[in-house]
């Protein structure tokens, strides 16, 4: 197995995804809409600009790999862009109740279903405790001197990228910091997320999936027995916390 490691300095290459909040009808707060995969799914590309709030997002049909059949370290910038965008949409879904199109970023149905439940649970929890007034304004990566990391691993299925993104989530009042890990593959020429883990203490993944996991298996969500046990744990956790 061949392994390459690359560290990107945040200065001069900060990509910030700040999508416009969506609303449903006339409701001020909305239950997050997390649709399944569909032929109408589309990706939105994030401008490469200085680290500012309110960047304009440009439409793009998908996150395209450099090579149709495999992934390489040359895909790191596009993979980073995709992960920043999904993190931004994710935090706005769990705090603001805005829509997120998971089919843009995730191809695996098991991972997609897990993420749908994860988002819904957290939004419902924030709503019950009247926390949704403190909305997410933006998500910045690599702030306060902490850099994002990317690592390429070669394998029989065309290789994969590991990304570690330290995020600062800026709220209407205050901010919070979380570190998220991603695994990204090339599926039919398109970059997709094949695993996604937030190991922060008491985070949803920390409690449901387990603490201090090593995220290095891009085929994890193809393991039907593992997924079945995880689904049961999700149901148990959702029912135990009110």
Secondary structure, DSSP 8 states (H G I E B T S, - for coil): --EEEEEE-STT--B---------TT-SS---------TT--EEEE-B--S-TT--EEEES--B-SSSS---GGGHHHHHHHHHHHHHHHHHHHHH-----GGGTB--HHHHHHHHHHHHHHHHHHHHTT-TTS-EEEEEES-TT--EEEEEE--TTS-EEEEEEEEEEEESS-EEEEEEEEEEEEETTEEEEEEEEE--TT-HHHHHT-SS-----TTGGG-HHHHHHHHHHHHHHHHH--
